[in-house]
Amino acid sequence: MFPSAVGSRAASLHWTGERALSVLLLGMVPAAYMYPGPVLDYSMAAALTLHGHWGLGQVVTDYVHGDLNIKLANAGLFAVSAVTFAGLSYFNYQDVGICKAVALLWGL
């Protein structure tokens, strides 16, 4: 296989993974509302973090230019994603969790 074909296949798999995660999130939101619990809380934390990471990764790809700037932006993106997941996990562990928090907000 040629290198461009390998890159093309990886991009296609990445795109498919992004779409699968988006569809999964569409099903997780009502499930989290109807059946709140730690499994869905941490699944939502991981899925939301990955969804945001991939979305912001596209912003970096499209709008950041220059080798050093791209490296810095990618490092910042990984840092923001790690802090986001850690924050959501902390919220799940120390407070009511994502599912119940959303239910409480909808109950206002």
SEKOLMI-172015 format. One record per atom (N, C-alpha, C): atom name; x, y, z; residue number from 1. Coordinates in nm, 2 decimals. Layout:
<recs>
<rec atom="CA" X="X" Y="Y" Z="Z" seq="NUM"/>
...
</recs>
This chain:
<recs>
<rec atom="N" X="0.08" Y="-0.12" Z="0.00" seq="1"/>
<rec atom="CA" X="0.00" Y="0.00" Z="0.00" seq="1"/>
<rec atom="C" X="0.09" Y="0.12" Z="0.00" seq="1"/>
<rec atom="N" X="0.05" Y="0.23" Z="-0.07" seq="2"/>
<rec atom="CA" X="0.12" Y="0.35" Z="-0.08" seq="2"/>
<rec atom="C" X="0.09" Y="0.43" Z="0.05" seq="2"/>
<rec atom="N" X="0.19" Y="0.52" Z="0.09" seq="3"/>
<rec atom="CA" X="0.17" Y="0.60" Z="0.21" seq="3"/>
<rec atom="C" X="0.04" Y="0.68" Z="0.21" seq="3"/>
<rec atom="N" X="0.01" Y="0.74" Z="0.09" seq="4"/>
<rec atom="CA" X="-0.11" Y="0.82" Z="0.09" seq="4"/>
<rec atom="C" X="-0.24" Y="0.74" Z="0.11" seq="4"/>
<rec atom="N" X="-0.23" Y="0.62" Z="0.06" seq="5"/>
<rec atom="CA" X="-0.35" Y="0.53" Z="0.08" seq="5"/>
<rec atom="C" X="-0.37" Y="0.49" Z="0.23" seq="5"/>
<rec atom="N" X="-0.25" Y="0.47" Z="0.30" seq="6"/>
<rec atom="CA" X="-0.26" Y="0.44" Z="0.44" seq="6"/>
<rec atom="C" X="-0.32" Y="0.56" Z="0.52" seq="6"/>
<rec atom="N" X="-0.27" Y="0.68" Z="0.48" seq="7"/>
<rec atom="CA" X="-0.32" Y="0.80" Z="0.55" seq="7"/>
<rec atom="C" X="-0.47" Y="0.82" Z="0.52" seq="7"/>
<rec atom="N" X="-0.51" Y="0.79" Z="0.40" seq="8"/>
<rec atom="CA" X="-0.65" Y="0.81" Z="0.36" seq="8"/>
<rec atom="C" X="-0.74" Y="0.71" Z="0.44" seq="8"/>
<rec atom="N" X="-0.69" Y="0.59" Z="0.45" seq="9"/>
<rec atom="CA" X="-0.77" Y="0.49" Z="0.53" seq="9"/>
<rec atom="C" X="-0.78" Y="0.53" Z="0.68" seq="9"/>
<rec atom="N" X="-0.67" Y="0.58" Z="0.73" seq="10"/>
<rec atom="CA" X="-0.67" Y="0.63" Z="0.87" seq="10"/>
<rec atom="C" X="-0.77" Y="0.75" Z="0.89" seq="10"/>
<rec atom="N" X="-0.77" Y="0.84" Z="0.79" seq="11"/>
<rec atom="CA" X="-0.87" Y="0.95" Z="0.80" seq="11"/>
<rec atom="C" X="-1.01" Y="0.90" Z="0.79" seq="11"/>
<rec atom="N" X="-1.03" Y="0.80" Z="0.70" seq="12"/>
<rec atom="CA" X="-1.17" Y="0.75" Z="0.69" seq="12"/>
<rec atom="C" X="-1.21" Y="0.68" Z="0.82" seq="12"/>
<rec atom="N" X="-1.13" Y="0.60" Z="0.88" seq="13"/>
<rec atom="CA" X="-1.16" Y="0.54" Z="1.01" seq="13"/>
<rec atom="C" X="-1.19" Y="0.64" Z="1.12" seq="13"/>
<rec atom="N" X="-1.11" Y="0.75" Z="1.12" seq="14"/>
<rec atom="CA" X="-1.13" Y="0.85" Z="1.21" seq="14"/>
<rec atom="C" X="-1.26" Y="0.92" Z="1.20" seq="14"/>
<rec atom="N" X="-1.29" Y="0.95" Z="1.07" seq="15"/>
<rec atom="CA" X="-1.42" Y="1.01" Z="1.04" seq="15"/>
<rec atom="C" X="-1.54" Y="0.92" Z="1.08" seq="15"/>
<rec atom="N" X="-1.53" Y="0.79" Z="1.06" seq="16"/>
<rec atom="CA" X="-1.63" Y="0.70" Z="1.10" seq="16"/>
<rec atom="C" X="-1.64" Y="0.69" Z="1.25" seq="16"/>
<rec atom="N" X="-1.53" Y="0.70" Z="1.32" seq="17"/>
<rec atom="CA" X="-1.53" Y="0.70" Z="1.46" seq="17"/>
<rec atom="C" X="-1.60" Y="0.82" Z="1.52" seq="17"/>
<rec atom="N" X="-1.57" Y="0.94" Z="1.46" seq="18"/>
<rec atom="CA" X="-1.64" Y="1.06" Z="1.50" seq="18"/>
<rec atom="C" X="-1.79" Y="1.05" Z="1.49" seq="18"/>
<rec atom="N" X="-1.83" Y="1.00" Z="1.38" seq="19"/>
<rec atom="CA" X="-1.98" Y="0.99" Z="1.35" seq="19"/>
<rec atom="C" X="-2.04" Y="0.88" Z="1.45" seq="19"/>
<rec atom="N" X="-1.97" Y="0.77" Z="1.47" seq="20"/>
<rec atom="CA" X="-2.02" Y="0.67" Z="1.56" seq="20"/>
<rec atom="C" X="-2.03" Y="0.73" Z="1.70" seq="20"/>
<rec atom="N" X="-1.94" Y="0.81" Z="1.75" seq="21"/>
<rec atom="CA" X="-1.94" Y="0.87" Z="1.88" seq="21"/>
<rec atom="C" X="-2.06" Y="0.97" Z="1.89" seq="21"/>
<rec atom="N" X="-2.08" Y="1.04" Z="1.78" seq="22"/>
<rec atom="CA" X="-2.19" Y="1.14" Z="1.78" seq="22"/>
<rec atom="C" X="-2.32" Y="1.07" Z="1.79" seq="22"/>
<rec atom="N" X="-2.34" Y="0.96" Z="1.72" seq="23"/>
<rec atom="CA" X="-2.47" Y="0.88" Z="1.73" seq="23"/>
<rec atom="C" X="-2.48" Y="0.82" Z="1.87" seq="23"/>
<rec atom="N" X="-2.37" Y="0.77" Z="1.92" seq="24"/>
<rec atom="CA" X="-2.37" Y="0.71" Z="2.06" seq="24"/>
<rec atom="C" X="-2.41" Y="0.82" Z="2.16" seq="24"/>
<rec atom="N" X="-2.36" Y="0.94" Z="2.15" seq="25"/>
<rec atom="CA" X="-2.40" Y="1.05" Z="2.24" seq="25"/>
<rec atom="C" X="-2.55" Y="1.08" Z="2.23" seq="25"/>
<rec atom="N" X="-2.61" Y="1.07" Z="2.11" seq="26"/>
<rec atom="CA" X="-2.75" Y="1.09" Z="2.09" seq="26"/>
<rec atom="C" X="-2.83" Y="0.99" Z="2.17" seq="26"/>
<rec atom="N" X="-2.78" Y="0.87" Z="2.18" seq="27"/>
<rec atom="CA" X="-2.85" Y="0.77" Z="2.26" seq="27"/>
<rec atom="C" X="-2.82" Y="0.78" Z="2.41" seq="27"/>
<rec atom="N" X="-2.70" Y="0.82" Z="2.44" seq="28"/>
<rec atom="CA" X="-2.66" Y="0.83" Z="2.58" seq="28"/>
<rec atom="C" X="-2.73" Y="0.94" Z="2.66" seq="28"/>
<rec atom="N" X="-2.77" Y="1.05" Z="2.60" seq="29"/>
<rec atom="CA" X="-2.83" Y="1.16" Z="2.67" seq="29"/>
<rec atom="C" X="-2.97" Y="1.11" Z="2.73" seq="29"/>
<rec atom="N" X="-3.06" Y="1.05" Z="2.65" seq="30"/>
<rec atom="CA" X="-3.18" Y="1.01" Z="2.71" seq="30"/>
<rec atom="C" X="-3.16" Y="0.90" Z="2.81" seq="30"/>
<rec atom="N" X="-3.07" Y="0.81" Z="2.78" seq="31"/>
<rec atom="CA" X="-3.04" Y="0.70" Z="2.87" seq="31"/>
<rec atom="C" X="-2.99" Y="0.75" Z="3.00" seq="31"/>
<rec atom="N" X="-2.90" Y="0.85" Z="3.00" seq="32"/>
<rec atom="CA" X="-2.85" Y="0.91" Z="3.12" seq="32"/>
<rec atom="C" X="-2.96" Y="0.98" Z="3.20" seq="32"/>
<rec atom="N" X="-3.06" Y="1.04" Z="3.14" seq="33"/>
<rec atom="CA" X="-3.17" Y="1.10" Z="3.21" seq="33"/>
<rec atom="C" X="-3.26" Y="1.00" Z="3.27" seq="33"/>
<rec atom="N" X="-3.28" Y="0.89" Z="3.20" seq="34"/>
<rec atom="CA" X="-3.38" Y="0.79" Z="3.25" seq="34"/>
<rec atom="C" X="-3.31" Y="0.69" Z="3.35" seq="34"/>
<rec atom="N" X="-3.18" Y="0.66" Z="3.33" seq="35"/>
<rec atom="CA" X="-3.11" Y="0.56" Z="3.42" seq="35"/>
<rec atom="C" X="-2.98" Y="0.62" Z="3.47" seq="35"/>
<rec atom="N" X="-2.98" Y="0.73" Z="3.55" seq="36"/>
<rec atom="CA" X="-2.86" Y="0.79" Z="3.60" seq="36"/>
<rec atom="C" X="-2.78" Y="0.69" Z="3.69" seq="36"/>
<rec atom="N" X="-2.65" Y="0.69" Z="3.67" seq="37"/>
<rec atom="CA" X="-2.56" Y="0.61" Z="3.75" seq="37"/>
<rec atom="C" X="-2.42" Y="0.63" Z="3.72" seq="37"/>
<rec atom="N" X="-2.33" Y="0.57" Z="3.80" seq="38"/>
<rec atom="CA" X="-2.19" Y="0.60" Z="3.77" seq="38"/>
<rec atom="C" X="-2.14" Y="0.55" Z="3.64" seq="38"/>
<rec atom="N" X="-2.19" Y="0.44" Z="3.59" seq="39"/>
<rec atom="CA" X="-2.14" Y="0.39" Z="3.46" seq="39"/>
<rec atom="C" X="-2.17" Y="0.49" Z="3.35" seq="39"/>
<rec atom="N" X="-2.29" Y="0.54" Z="3.35" seq="40"/>
<rec atom="CA" X="-2.33" Y="0.64" Z="3.25" seq="40"/>
<rec atom="C" X="-2.26" Y="0.77" Z="3.27" seq="40"/>
<rec atom="N" X="-2.24" Y="0.81" Z="3.40" seq="41"/>
<rec atom="CA" X="-2.17" Y="0.93" Z="3.43" seq="41"/>
<rec atom="C" X="-2.03" Y="0.93" Z="3.37" seq="41"/>
<rec atom="N" X="-1.95" Y="0.83" Z="3.40" seq="42"/>
<rec atom="CA" X="-1.82" Y="0.82" Z="3.35" seq="42"/>
<rec atom="C" X="-1.81" Y="0.79" Z="3.20" seq="42"/>
<rec atom="N" X="-1.91" Y="0.73" Z="3.14" seq="43"/>
<rec atom="CA" X="-1.92" Y="0.71" Z="3.00" seq="43"/>
<rec atom="C" X="-1.94" Y="0.84" Z="2.93" seq="43"/>
<rec atom="N" X="-2.03" Y="0.92" Z="2.99" seq="44"/>
<rec atom="CA" X="-2.06" Y="1.06" Z="2.94" seq="44"/>
<rec atom="C" X="-1.93" Y="1.14" Z="2.95" seq="44"/>
<rec atom="N" X="-1.86" Y="1.13" Z="3.06" seq="45"/>
<rec atom="CA" X="-1.74" Y="1.21" Z="3.07" seq="45"/>
<rec atom="C" X="-1.64" Y="1.18" Z="2.96" seq="45"/>
<rec atom="N" X="-1.62" Y="1.05" Z="2.94" seq="46"/>
<rec atom="CA" X="-1.52" Y="1.01" Z="2.84" seq="46"/>
<rec atom="C" X="-1.57" Y="1.05" Z="2.70" seq="46"/>
<rec atom="N" X="-1.70" Y="1.03" Z="2.67" seq="47"/>
<rec atom="CA" X="-1.75" Y="1.06" Z="2.53" seq="47"/>
<rec atom="C" X="-1.75" Y="1.21" Z="2.51" seq="47"/>
<rec atom="N" X="-1.79" Y="1.29" Z="2.60" seq="48"/>
<rec atom="CA" X="-1.79" Y="1.43" Z="2.58" seq="48"/>
<rec atom="C" X="-1.65" Y="1.49" Z="2.57" seq="48"/>
<rec atom="N" X="-1.56" Y="1.43" Z="2.64" seq="49"/>
<rec atom="CA" X="-1.42" Y="1.48" Z="2.63" seq="49"/>
<rec atom="C" X="-1.36" Y="1.44" Z="2.49" seq="49"/>
<rec atom="N" X="-1.39" Y="1.32" Z="2.45" seq="50"/>
<rec atom="CA" X="-1.34" Y="1.28" Z="2.32" seq="50"/>
<rec atom="C" X="-1.40" Y="1.35" Z="2.21" seq="50"/>
<rec atom="N" X="-1.53" Y="1.38" Z="2.22" seq="51"/>
<rec atom="CA" X="-1.60" Y="1.46" Z="2.12" seq="51"/>
<rec atom="C" X="-1.54" Y="1.60" Z="2.11" seq="51"/>
<rec atom="N" X="-1.52" Y="1.66" Z="2.22" seq="52"/>
<rec atom="CA" X="-1.46" Y="1.79" Z="2.22" seq="52"/>
<rec atom="C" X="-1.32" Y="1.80" Z="2.17" seq="52"/>
<rec atom="N" X="-1.24" Y="1.69" Z="2.21" seq="53"/>
<rec atom="CA" X="-1.10" Y="1.68" Z="2.16" seq="53"/>
<rec atom="C" X="-1.10" Y="1.67" Z="2.01" seq="53"/>
<rec atom="N" X="-1.18" Y="1.59" Z="1.96" seq="54"/>
<rec atom="CA" X="-1.18" Y="1.58" Z="1.81" seq="54"/>
<rec atom="C" X="-1.23" Y="1.70" Z="1.74" seq="54"/>
<rec atom="N" X="-1.33" Y="1.77" Z="1.80" seq="55"/>
<rec atom="CA" X="-1.38" Y="1.89" Z="1.74" seq="55"/>
<rec atom="C" X="-1.28" Y="2.00" Z="1.74" seq="55"/>
<rec atom="N" X="-1.21" Y="2.02" Z="1.86" seq="56"/>
<rec atom="CA" X="-1.11" Y="2.12" Z="1.87" seq="56"/>
<rec atom="C" X="-0.98" Y="2.09" Z="1.79" seq="56"/>
<rec atom="N" X="-0.96" Y="1.96" Z="1.77" seq="57"/>
<rec atom="CA" X="-0.85" Y="1.91" Z="1.69" seq="57"/>
<rec atom="C" X="-0.87" Y="1.96" Z="1.54" seq="57"/>
<rec atom="N" X="-0.99" Y="1.96" Z="1.50" seq="58"/>
<rec atom="CA" X="-1.02" Y="2.01" Z="1.36" seq="58"/>
<rec atom="C" X="-0.99" Y="2.16" Z="1.35" seq="58"/>
<rec atom="N" X="-1.02" Y="2.23" Z="1.46" seq="59"/>
<rec atom="CA" X="-0.99" Y="2.38" Z="1.46" seq="59"/>
<rec atom="C" X="-0.84" Y="2.40" Z="1.45" seq="59"/>
<rec atom="N" X="-0.77" Y="2.32" Z="1.52" seq="60"/>
<rec atom="CA" X="-0.62" Y="2.33" Z="1.52" seq="60"/>
<rec atom="C" X="-0.57" Y="2.30" Z="1.38" seq="60"/>
<rec atom="N" X="-0.63" Y="2.19" Z="1.32" seq="61"/>
<rec atom="CA" X="-0.58" Y="2.15" Z="1.18" seq="61"/>
<rec atom="C" X="-0.62" Y="2.26" Z="1.08" seq="61"/>
<rec atom="N" X="-0.73" Y="2.32" Z="1.09" seq="62"/>
<rec atom="CA" X="-0.78" Y="2.42" Z="0.99" seq="62"/>
<rec atom="C" X="-0.71" Y="2.56" Z="1.01" seq="62"/>
<rec atom="N" X="-0.69" Y="2.60" Z="1.13" seq="63"/>
<rec atom="CA" X="-0.66" Y="2.74" Z="1.15" seq="63"/>
<rec atom="C" X="-0.52" Y="2.77" Z="1.21" seq="63"/>
<rec atom="N" X="-0.45" Y="2.67" Z="1.25" seq="64"/>
<rec atom="CA" X="-0.31" Y="2.69" Z="1.31" seq="64"/>
<rec atom="C" X="-0.21" Y="2.66" Z="1.20" seq="64"/>
<rec atom="N" X="-0.12" Y="2.75" Z="1.18" seq="65"/>
<rec atom="CA" X="-0.01" Y="2.73" Z="1.08" seq="65"/>
<rec atom="C" X="0.12" Y="2.75" Z="1.14" seq="65"/>
<rec atom="N" X="0.22" Y="2.68" Z="1.08" seq="66"/>
<rec atom="CA" X="0.36" Y="2.69" Z="1.13" seq="66"/>
<rec atom="C" X="0.39" Y="2.57" Z="1.22" seq="66"/>
<rec atom="N" X="0.50" Y="2.51" Z="1.21" seq="67"/>
<rec atom="CA" X="0.53" Y="2.38" Z="1.28" seq="67"/>
<rec atom="C" X="0.53" Y="2.41" Z="1.43" seq="67"/>
<rec atom="N" X="0.59" Y="2.51" Z="1.48" seq="68"/>
<rec atom="CA" X="0.60" Y="2.53" Z="1.62" seq="68"/>
<rec atom="C" X="0.46" Y="2.56" Z="1.68" seq="68"/>
<rec atom="N" X="0.38" Y="2.64" Z="1.61" seq="69"/>
<rec atom="CA" X="0.24" Y="2.68" Z="1.65" seq="69"/>
<rec atom="C" X="0.16" Y="2.55" Z="1.65" seq="69"/>
<rec atom="N" X="0.17" Y="2.47" Z="1.56" seq="70"/>
<rec atom="CA" X="0.09" Y="2.34" Z="1.55" seq="70"/>
<rec atom="C" X="0.13" Y="2.25" Z="1.67" seq="70"/>
<rec atom="N" X="0.26" Y="2.24" Z="1.70" seq="71"/>
<rec atom="CA" X="0.30" Y="2.16" Z="1.82" seq="71"/>
<rec atom="C" X="0.25" Y="2.22" Z="1.95" seq="71"/>
<rec atom="N" X="0.25" Y="2.35" Z="1.96" seq="72"/>
<rec atom="CA" X="0.20" Y="2.41" Z="2.08" seq="72"/>
<rec atom="C" X="0.05" Y="2.40" Z="2.10" seq="72"/>
<rec atom="N" X="-0.02" Y="2.42" Z="1.98" seq="73"/>
<rec atom="CA" X="-0.16" Y="2.40" Z="1.99" seq="73"/>
<rec atom="C" X="-0.21" Y="2.26" Z="2.02" seq="73"/>
<rec atom="N" X="-0.14" Y="2.16" Z="1.96" seq="74"/>
<rec atom="CA" X="-0.17" Y="2.02" Z="1.99" seq="74"/>
<rec atom="C" X="-0.14" Y="1.99" Z="2.14" seq="74"/>
<rec atom="N" X="-0.03" Y="2.04" Z="2.19" seq="75"/>
<rec atom="CA" X="0.00" Y="2.02" Z="2.33" seq="75"/>
<rec atom="C" X="-0.10" Y="2.08" Z="2.42" seq="75"/>
<rec atom="N" X="-0.15" Y="2.20" Z="2.39" seq="76"/>
<rec atom="CA" X="-0.25" Y="2.27" Z="2.46" seq="76"/>
<rec atom="C" X="-0.38" Y="2.19" Z="2.45" seq="76"/>
<rec atom="N" X="-0.41" Y="2.14" Z="2.34" seq="77"/>
<rec atom="CA" X="-0.53" Y="2.06" Z="2.32" seq="77"/>
<rec atom="C" X="-0.54" Y="1.94" Z="2.40" seq="77"/>
<rec atom="N" X="-0.42" Y="1.87" Z="2.41" seq="78"/>
<rec atom="CA" X="-0.42" Y="1.75" Z="2.50" seq="78"/>
<rec atom="C" X="-0.43" Y="1.79" Z="2.64" seq="78"/>
<rec atom="N" X="-0.37" Y="1.90" Z="2.68" seq="79"/>
<rec atom="CA" X="-0.38" Y="1.95" Z="2.82" seq="79"/>
<rec atom="C" X="-0.52" Y="1.98" Z="2.85" seq="79"/>
<rec atom="N" X="-0.59" Y="2.06" Z="2.77" seq="80"/>
<rec atom="CA" X="-0.73" Y="2.09" Z="2.79" seq="80"/>
<rec atom="C" X="-0.82" Y="1.97" Z="2.80" seq="80"/>
<rec atom="N" X="-0.80" Y="1.87" Z="2.71" seq="81"/>
<rec atom="CA" X="-0.88" Y="1.75" Z="2.71" seq="81"/>
<rec atom="C" X="-0.85" Y="1.67" Z="2.84" seq="81"/>
<rec atom="N" X="-0.73" Y="1.66" Z="2.88" seq="82"/>
<rec atom="CA" X="-0.70" Y="1.59" Z="3.01" seq="82"/>
<rec atom="C" X="-0.76" Y="1.66" Z="3.13" seq="82"/>
<rec atom="N" X="-0.75" Y="1.79" Z="3.13" seq="83"/>
<rec atom="CA" X="-0.81" Y="1.87" Z="3.24" seq="83"/>
<rec atom="C" X="-0.97" Y="1.85" Z="3.24" seq="83"/>
<rec atom="N" X="-1.02" Y="1.85" Z="3.12" seq="84"/>
<rec atom="CA" X="-1.17" Y="1.84" Z="3.11" seq="84"/>
<rec atom="C" X="-1.21" Y="1.70" Z="3.16" seq="84"/>
<rec atom="N" X="-1.14" Y="1.60" Z="3.12" seq="85"/>
<rec atom="CA" X="-1.18" Y="1.46" Z="3.17" seq="85"/>
<rec atom="C" X="-1.16" Y="1.45" Z="3.32" seq="85"/>
<rec atom="N" X="-1.05" Y="1.51" Z="3.37" seq="86"/>
<rec atom="CA" X="-1.03" Y="1.50" Z="3.51" seq="86"/>
<rec atom="C" X="-1.13" Y="1.58" Z="3.59" seq="86"/>
<rec atom="N" X="-1.17" Y="1.70" Z="3.54" seq="87"/>
<rec atom="CA" X="-1.28" Y="1.78" Z="3.60" seq="87"/>
<rec atom="C" X="-1.41" Y="1.71" Z="3.60" seq="87"/>
<rec atom="N" X="-1.45" Y="1.65" Z="3.49" seq="88"/>
<rec atom="CA" X="-1.58" Y="1.57" Z="3.48" seq="88"/>
<rec atom="C" X="-1.57" Y="1.45" Z="3.57" seq="88"/>
<rec atom="N" X="-1.46" Y="1.38" Z="3.58" seq="89"/>
<rec atom="CA" X="-1.45" Y="1.27" Z="3.67" seq="89"/>
<rec atom="C" X="-1.46" Y="1.31" Z="3.82" seq="89"/>
<rec atom="N" X="-1.39" Y="1.42" Z="3.85" seq="90"/>
<rec atom="CA" X="-1.40" Y="1.47" Z="3.98" seq="90"/>
<rec atom="C" X="-1.54" Y="1.51" Z="4.02" seq="90"/>
<rec atom="N" X="-1.61" Y="1.57" Z="3.93" seq="91"/>
<rec atom="CA" X="-1.75" Y="1.61" Z="3.95" seq="91"/>
<rec atom="C" X="-1.84" Y="1.48" Z="3.97" seq="91"/>
<rec atom="N" X="-1.81" Y="1.38" Z="3.89" seq="92"/>
<rec atom="CA" X="-1.89" Y="1.25" Z="3.91" seq="92"/>
<rec atom="C" X="-1.86" Y="1.19" Z="4.04" seq="92"/>
<rec atom="N" X="-1.74" Y="1.20" Z="4.09" seq="93"/>
<rec atom="CA" X="-1.70" Y="1.13" Z="4.21" seq="93"/>
<rec atom="C" X="-1.74" Y="1.21" Z="4.34" seq="93"/>
<rec atom="N" X="-1.72" Y="1.34" Z="4.33" seq="94"/>
<rec atom="CA" X="-1.74" Y="1.43" Z="4.45" seq="94"/>
<rec atom="C" X="-1.88" Y="1.49" Z="4.46" seq="94"/>
<rec atom="N" X="-1.95" Y="1.50" Z="4.35" seq="95"/>
<rec atom="CA" X="-2.08" Y="1.56" Z="4.35" seq="95"/>
<rec atom="C" X="-2.19" Y="1.47" Z="4.30" seq="95"/>
<rec atom="N" X="-2.30" Y="1.52" Z="4.24" seq="96"/>
<rec atom="CA" X="-2.41" Y="1.43" Z="4.20" seq="96"/>
<rec atom="C" X="-2.38" Y="1.36" Z="4.07" seq="96"/>
<rec atom="N" X="-2.29" Y="1.40" Z="3.99" seq="97"/>
<rec atom="CA" X="-2.26" Y="1.34" Z="3.87" seq="97"/>
<rec atom="C" X="-2.33" Y="1.41" Z="3.75" seq="97"/>
<rec atom="N" X="-2.28" Y="1.38" Z="3.63" seq="98"/>
<rec atom="CA" X="-2.33" Y="1.45" Z="3.51" seq="98"/>
<rec atom="C" X="-2.47" Y="1.43" Z="3.49" seq="98"/>
<rec atom="N" X="-2.52" Y="1.31" Z="3.50" seq="99"/>
<rec atom="CA" X="-2.66" Y="1.27" Z="3.47" seq="99"/>
<rec atom="C" X="-2.76" Y="1.34" Z="3.56" seq="99"/>
<rec atom="N" X="-2.73" Y="1.33" Z="3.69" seq="100"/>
<rec atom="CA" X="-2.82" Y="1.40" Z="3.78" seq="100"/>
<rec atom="C" X="-2.81" Y="1.55" Z="3.78" seq="100"/>
<rec atom="N" X="-2.70" Y="1.60" Z="3.75" seq="101"/>
<rec atom="CA" X="-2.68" Y="1.75" Z="3.73" seq="101"/>
<rec atom="C" X="-2.77" Y="1.80" Z="3.62" seq="101"/>
<rec atom="N" X="-2.76" Y="1.73" Z="3.51" seq="102"/>
<rec atom="CA" X="-2.84" Y="1.77" Z="3.39" seq="102"/>
<rec atom="C" X="-2.99" Y="1.76" Z="3.43" seq="102"/>
<rec atom="N" X="-3.03" Y="1.65" Z="3.50" seq="103"/>
<rec atom="CA" X="-3.17" Y="1.63" Z="3.54" seq="103"/>
<rec atom="C" X="-3.21" Y="1.75" Z="3.63" seq="103"/>
<rec atom="N" X="-3.12" Y="1.79" Z="3.72" seq="104"/>
<rec atom="CA" X="-3.16" Y="1.90" Z="3.81" seq="104"/>
<rec atom="C" X="-3.17" Y="2.03" Z="3.73" seq="104"/>
<rec atom="N" X="-3.09" Y="2.05" Z="3.63" seq="105"/>
<rec atom="CA" X="-3.10" Y="2.17" Z="3.55" seq="105"/>
<rec atom="C" X="-3.23" Y="2.17" Z="3.47" seq="105"/>
<rec atom="N" X="-3.27" Y="2.05" Z="3.42" seq="106"/>
<rec atom="CA" X="-3.39" Y="2.05" Z="3.34" seq="106"/>
<rec atom="C" X="-3.51" Y="2.06" Z="3.43" seq="106"/>
<rec atom="N" X="-3.50" Y="2.03" Z="3.56" seq="107"/>
<rec atom="CA" X="-3.61" Y="2.04" Z="3.66" seq="107"/>
<rec atom="C" X="-3.63" Y="2.19" Z="3.70" seq="107"/>
<rec atom="N" X="-3.55" Y="2.28" Z="3.67" seq="108"/>
<rec atom="CA" X="-3.57" Y="2.42" Z="3.71" seq="108"/>
<rec atom="C" X="-3.69" Y="2.49" Z="3.65" seq="108"/>
</recs>
